[in-house]
Amino acid sequence: MKNQMTSSKTVNFVKNNANLLGFYVAILTTVLTVVTFGIAIFTPPISGSFCQGSCIEYPFTNIVSRFPRDYVWMYPAILLTLFYVVLMVCIHYYASNDKKIFSQIGLSFALISATVLIIDYFIQISVIQSSLVNGETDGIAILTQYNPHGIFIALEEIGYLMMSVAFLCIAPVFSGTNRLESAIRWIFIISFILTIISLIIISILYGINREYRFEVAVITIDWIVLIVSGILLSIVFRRANVIIKQIDKLI
């Protein structure tokens, strides 16, 4: 009996720590997403279909003057991606045992998403500008963020698409036993549906020349989800933490 009580307290201690961490990470994820989103919005496109004037054209070798202002948003974006992974880990610990298979799958897709996005952003920050300054322009056109058909856009698309898949996979963790969890579940499901609809419509309309239209759509969807779900998840973790403390008092 004493061993069972000790084991229960140990489990509750782990969950309590996970919920407490989840509470703070959810809030920080929301704040970081708002900051990153705001900086990105005020960084107008200077190439591709959304460019309004004085556009940069292929081979994109005259972009040295755009550093660092066009790259500032990538720094909080990298940090945001790391917090996103930690948030998914906290959700995995929050999940009940019968739902952990879904949270594990969601976490796996989250790790794929984070790996792709962090590599993508770090290459832009560390490789592109130094290469241009040193006159090493070979391969710049295919790598730079200003190329609407380039590797940067493609990696962002798959990275944020994987983030959307992670949201869908982790949605069953929130069983809908209360309105708050039900809201989180549907936010995750609807965001994936909107992502797929966006991909299909943009692909039909523009084909292989979709440039960064889908990239903008999927980033917008995922970041809005991170903002809204971050607020709701902070409440969920806070409530779970209070419940565990009450249980510990009874043991």
Residue, then its C-alpha position, 0 to 999 in steps of 0.5 A: m500500500k505504501n509503495q503504491m502511494t509512493s508510486s502515485k506521488t512520483v507519477n503525479f510529481v512528473k505530471n505536475n512538472a510537465n503541466l507547469l512547464g507546459f503552462y509557461v511554454a504555452i504562454l511563451t509560444t503565443v507571445l513568440t508567435v505574435v512577435t514573429f508574425g508581426i515582424a514578418i508582416f512588416t517585412p514586405p515581399i520584394s520578389g515573386s507574385f506579391c511584390q508591389g514594386s522595385c522587385i528583385e529578379y533572378p539571379f538574386t545577387n543584389i540582396v546584400s543590402r537587405f541584410p539583416r532587416d529581411y532576416v530579423w523575423m527568422y531569429p524569433a522563428i527559430l526560437l518559436t520552433l524550439f518552443y513548439v517542440v517543447l509544447m508538443v512534449c508537454i502535451h504528450y505527458y499530459a495525454s492519458n495512457d490510451k491517447k499517448i499513441f496519438s501524442q507520440i505520432g504528433l510529436s514525431f511529425a513535430l520533430i520533422s517539422a522543427t528540423v526542416l524549418i530550423i535548418d532552412y532558416f539557419i541556412q538563410i542567416s548563416v550561408i546566403q549573406s556571407s556567400l554574397v559578401n565573399g563573391e560566392t554566388d554559385g547556387i545562391a539563386i536556388l537557395t535564397q528566400y527571394n526565389p519564389h521557386g527555390i529551396f527555401i520556399a519548398l522547405e518552409e512548405i513541407g515544414y509547416l505542412m508537417m506542423s499541420v499534420a502534427f496538429l491533426c495527429i495530436a487532436p485526439v489527445f483532447s477528448g472533448t470532456n469539456r468545452l475547452e478541450s473540445a475547442i482545442r481539438w477542433i482548432f487542430i482538426i480544422s487547421f489541417i483541413l484548411t491547410i489541405i484545402s489551401l494546397i489543393i486550390i492553389s495547386i489547381l489554380y497555379g500548378i507548379n507556378r504557385e510560387y510562395r502562395f501556399e507557403v504564406a497560407v500554411i504559415t498563416i494558418d499554423w501561426i494563428v493556431l499556435i497563438v490561439s491554442g497556446i492561450l487555451l493550452s495554458i489554461v488546460f495545463r494550469r487546471a491539470n496542475v491544480i487537480i494534481k495538487q488536490i489529489d496529492k493532498l488526499i494521498 
